[in-house]
């Protein structure tokens, strides 16, 4: 019985580590693309401001 509990805990821990790494990579990738989009919008607004003045 103890062996089964140990295996379940070990499997859960390994799965959690892998899922955490995947989540971290995906969130960093989304953050980077979101920052790029915001930067583009700011650049467009600055260009409009230059043209308007």
N, CA, C and O atoms as a MOPAC input file, in Angstrom:
PM7 MOZYME 1SCF
protein

 N      0.82700 1    -1.20200 1     0.00000 1
 C      0.00000 1     0.00000 1     0.00000 1
 C      0.86600 1     1.25900 1     0.00000 1
 O      0.55000 1     2.23400 1    -0.68200 1
 N      1.95000 1     1.23600 1     0.76000 1
 C      2.84000 1     2.39200 1     0.83200 1
 C      3.52300 1     2.67000 1    -0.48900 1
 O      3.78200 1     3.82100 1    -0.83800 1
 N      3.81800 1     1.58500 1    -1.23500 1
 C      4.47100 1     1.75700 1    -2.53600 1
 C      3.56000 1     2.48600 1    -3.52000 1
 O      4.01900 1     3.32900 1    -4.29200 1
 N      2.27200 1     2.16000 1    -3.48900 1
 C      1.31600 1     2.79700 1    -4.39700 1
 C      1.20200 1     4.28300 1    -4.07400 1
 O      1.18000 1     5.11900 1    -4.97800 1
 N      1.12800 1     4.61000 1    -2.79400 1
 C      1.03100 1     6.01300 1    -2.37700 1
 C      2.28100 1     6.76800 1    -2.81900 1
 O      2.18300 1     7.88000 1    -3.33700 1
 N      3.44800 1     6.17500 1    -2.61800 1
 C      4.70400 1     6.81300 1    -3.02200 1
 C      4.73700 1     7.04300 1    -4.52800 1
 O      5.15300 1     8.10700 1    -4.98700 1
 N      4.29700 1     6.04400 1    -5.30000 1
 C      4.28500 1     6.18900 1    -6.75600 1
 C      3.31500 1     7.28200 1    -7.19600 1
 O      3.62700 1     8.05800 1    -8.09900 1
 N      2.15000 1     7.34700 1    -6.57000 1
 C      1.18400 1     8.39300 1    -6.91400 1
 C      1.73800 1     9.78100 1    -6.59700 1
 O      1.59200 1    10.70900 1    -7.39300 1
 N      2.36900 1     9.91800 1    -5.44200 1
 C      2.95700 1    11.20800 1    -5.06600 1
 C      4.08400 1    11.57200 1    -6.02700 1
 O      4.17500 1    12.71900 1    -6.46500 1
 N      4.93200 1    10.62000 1    -6.35600 1
 C      6.04000 1    10.87700 1    -7.27800 1
 C      5.53000 1    11.27400 1    -8.66000 1
 O      6.03300 1    12.21900 1    -9.26700 1
 N      4.53400 1    10.55100 1    -9.14900 1
 C      3.96700 1    10.86800 1   -10.45900 1
 C      3.32900 1    12.25000 1   -10.45000 1
 O      3.50200 1    13.02700 1   -11.39000 1
 N      2.59500 1    12.55200 1    -9.39200 1
 C      1.95600 1    13.86800 1    -9.28900 1
 C      2.99500 1    14.97900 1    -9.26500 1
 O      2.81200 1    16.02000 1    -9.89500 1
 N      4.07400 1    14.75900 1    -8.54600 1
 C      5.13800 1    15.75800 1    -8.46000 1
 C      5.79600 1    15.96600 1    -9.82400 1
 O      6.02100 1    17.10300 1   -10.24000 1
 N      6.10400 1    14.87800 1   -10.51500 1
 C      6.71900 1    14.99700 1   -11.84600 1
 C      5.77500 1    15.69600 1   -12.82100 1
 O      6.20000 1    16.56100 1   -13.58700 1
 N      4.50900 1    15.32700 1   -12.79300 1
 C      3.52400 1    15.95200 1   -13.67300 1
 C      3.39500 1    17.43600 1   -13.35300 1
 O      3.29400 1    18.26100 1   -14.26000 1
 N      3.39700 1    17.77400 1   -12.07900 1
 C      3.29500 1    19.17200 1   -11.66700 1
 C      4.47600 1    20.00000 1   -12.13400 1
 O      4.30300 1    21.13900 1   -12.56800 1
 N      5.67000 1    19.44300 1   -12.05000 1
 C      6.86600 1    20.16100 1   -12.49600 1
 C      6.80200 1    20.40300 1   -14.00500 1
 O      7.06800 1    21.51300 1   -14.46800 1
 N      6.45400 1    19.37700 1   -14.76300 1
 C      6.35800 1    19.51900 1   -16.22200 1
 C      5.26800 1    20.53100 1   -16.58400 1
 O      5.48600 1    21.39700 1   -17.43100 1
 N      4.10700 1    20.42800 1   -15.95500 1
 C      3.01400 1    21.36200 1   -16.24000 1
 C      3.41500 1    22.78500 1   -15.86700 1
 O      3.07200 1    23.72800 1   -16.58100 1
 N      4.13200 1    22.95400 1   -14.76800 1
 C      4.59200 1    24.27900 1   -14.35400 1
 C      5.55900 1    24.88700 1   -15.34900 1
 O      5.47900 1    26.07900 1   -15.64800 1
 N      6.46900 1    24.08300 1   -15.86400 1
 C      7.43700 1    24.57600 1   -16.85100 1
 C      6.71800 1    24.98000 1   -18.13700 1
 O      7.01000 1    26.03100 1   -18.70700 1
 N      5.78400 1    24.15000 1   -18.59300 1
 C      5.02600 1    24.46900 1   -19.80800 1
 C      4.23000 1    25.75300 1   -19.60500 1
 O      4.21400 1    26.61700 1   -20.48200 1
 N      3.57000 1    25.88500 1   -18.45500 1
 C      2.78900 1    27.08700 1   -18.15900 1
 C      3.68100 1    28.32600 1   -18.15100 1
 O      3.29500 1    29.37200 1   -18.67300 1
 N      4.85800 1    28.21300 1   -17.56800 1
 C      5.79600 1    29.33100 1   -17.50600 1
 C      6.23300 1    29.76000 1   -18.90400 1
 O      6.26100 1    30.95300 1   -19.20800 1
 N      6.57000 1    28.80200 1   -19.74600 1
 C      7.00700 1    29.11400 1   -21.11400 1
 C      5.87800 1    29.77800 1   -21.90000 1
 O      6.10200 1    30.77000 1   -22.59300 1
 N      4.67000 1    29.23500 1   -21.79300 1
 C      3.53600 1    29.79400 1   -22.53400 1
 C      3.22100 1    31.20500 1   -22.05100 1
 O      2.96700 1    32.09100 1   -22.86700 1
 N      3.23200 1    31.42600 1   -20.74600 1
 C      2.90300 1    32.75500 1   -20.23200 1
 C      3.96500 1    33.77700 1   -20.61200 1
 O      3.63200 1    34.92500 1   -20.90700 1
 N      5.23600 1    33.38600 1   -20.61200 1
 C      6.29200 1    34.31300 1   -21.02500 1
 C      6.17500 1    34.64800 1   -22.51000 1
 O      6.42600 1    35.78100 1   -22.91800 1
 N      5.79300 1    33.65900 1   -23.31100 1
 C      5.63000 1    33.88600 1   -24.74800 1
 C      4.46300 1    34.84400 1   -25.00800 1
 O      4.57300 1    35.75100 1   -25.83400 1
 N      3.34500 1    34.63900 1   -24.30000 1
 C      2.18900 1    35.52200 1   -24.45500 1
 C      2.53200 1    36.93600 1   -24.01100 1
 O      2.13700 1    37.90800 1   -24.65400 1
 N      3.26500 1    37.04700 1   -22.91500 1
 C      3.63900 1    38.35800 1   -22.39500 1
 C      4.49200 1    39.10100 1   -23.41800 1
 O      4.31100 1    40.30000 1   -23.63400 1
 N      5.41100 1    38.39400 1   -24.03900 1
 C      6.29000 1    39.00500 1   -25.03200 1
 C      5.48900 1    39.50700 1   -26.23100 1
 O      5.71400 1    40.62100 1   -26.70500 1
 N      4.56200 1    38.69700 1   -26.72100 1
 C      3.77100 1    39.11300 1   -27.87900 1
 C      2.83600 1    40.26300 1   -27.51100 1
 O      2.59000 1    41.14900 1   -28.32900 1
 N      2.31800 1    40.25300 1   -26.28900 1
 C      1.45500 1    41.33600 1   -25.83700 1
 C      2.24200 1    42.64200 1   -25.75600 1
 O      1.73700 1    43.69300 1   -26.15100 1
 N      3.46500 1    42.58600 1   -25.25200 1
 C      4.30800 1    43.77700 1   -25.18400 1
 C      4.62500 1    44.30300 1   -26.58000 1
 O      4.66000 1    45.51500 1   -26.79500 1
 N      4.85500 1    43.40200 1   -27.52200 1
 C      5.11800 1    43.82200 1   -28.90300 1
 C      3.91500 1    44.55300 1   -29.49400 1
 O      4.07400 1    45.56500 1   -30.17600 1
 N      2.70800 1    44.04000 1   -29.23100 1
 C      1.50700 1    44.69200 1   -29.75200 1
 C      1.31200 1    46.07500 1   -29.13700 1
 O      0.95600 1    47.02500 1   -29.83500 1
 N      1.54400 1    46.18700 1   -27.83700 1
 C      1.40400 1    47.48000 1   -27.16700 1
 C      2.43400 1    48.46400 1   -27.71500 1
 O      2.12700 1    49.63500 1   -27.93800 1
 N      3.64500 1    47.98700 1   -27.92900 1
 C      4.69300 1    48.85800 1   -28.46900 1
 C      4.32300 1    49.35700 1   -29.86900 1
 O      4.55700 1    50.52200 1   -30.19000 1
 N      3.75000 1    48.48700 1   -30.70100 1
 C      3.31700 1    48.89800 1   -32.03700 1
 C      2.24600 1    49.97900 1   -31.95200 1
 O      2.29200 1    50.96200 1   -32.69100 1
 N      1.27800 1    49.79600 1   -31.04600 1
 C      0.20500 1    50.77600 1   -30.90400 1
 C      0.75100 1    52.11900 1   -30.44000 1
 O      0.31900 1    53.16500 1   -30.92700 1
 N      1.68900 1    52.10200 1   -29.51100 1
 C      2.29400 1    53.34500 1   -29.03300 1
 C      3.03800 1    54.03000 1   -30.17000 1
 O      2.94700 1    55.24700 1   -30.32900 1
 N      3.76700 1    53.26100 1   -30.95700 1
 C      4.47700 1    53.83300 1   -32.10200 1
 C      3.50400 1    54.46400 1   -33.09900 1
 O      3.77300 1    55.53800 1   -33.63700 1
 N      2.37600 1    53.79800 1   -33.34200 1
 C      1.37600 1    54.34800 1   -34.26000 1
 C      0.80800 1    55.65800 1   -33.72500 1
 O      0.62200 1    56.61200 1   -34.48000 1
 N      0.53400 1    55.70300 1   -32.42400 1
 C      0.01100 1    56.93100 1   -31.82600 1
 C      1.02900 1    58.06000 1   -31.90600 1
 O      0.66900 1    59.20900 1   -32.16300 1
 N      2.28900 1    57.73700 1   -31.68900 1
 C      3.33200 1    58.76000 1   -31.78100 1
 C      3.46900 1    59.27800 1   -33.21200 1
 O      3.68400 1    60.47100 1   -33.42200 1
 N      3.34500 1    58.38600 1   -34.19500 1
 C      3.40900 1    58.80600 1   -35.59100 1
 C      2.23300 1    59.71200 1   -35.93900 1
 O      2.40800 1    60.70900 1   -36.64000 1
 N      1.04200 1    59.37700 1   -35.45900 1
 C     -0.13600 1    60.22100 1   -35.70200 1
 C      0.07300 1    61.60000 1   -35.09400 1
 O     -0.28900 1    62.61600 1   -35.68600 1
 N      0.65600 1    61.61800 1   -33.91300 1
 C      0.90300 1    62.88300 1   -33.22000 1
 C      1.88900 1    63.74200 1   -34.01400 1
 O      1.71500 1    64.95700 1   -34.10700 1
 N      2.91400 1    63.12300 1   -34.58100 1
 C      3.89600 1    63.86600 1   -35.38600 1
 C      3.23700 1    64.44700 1   -36.63600 1
 O      3.52100 1    65.58000 1   -37.02400 1
 N      2.36100 1    63.67000 1   -37.25800 1
 C      1.69100 1    64.11400 1   -38.48000 1
 C      0.71400 1    65.24700 1   -38.16400 1
 O      0.60800 1    66.20400 1   -38.93100 1
 N      0.00200 1    65.14400 1   -37.04500 1
 C     -1.00100 1    66.14000 1   -36.66900 1
 C     -0.36300 1    67.47600 1   -36.30100 1
 O     -0.98600 1    68.52400 1   -36.46800 1
 N      0.85800 1    67.45100 1   -35.80800 1
 C      1.50700 1    68.69800 1   -35.35800 1
 C      2.20900 1    69.37600 1   -36.45500 1
 O      2.80500 1    70.43300 1   -36.24700 1

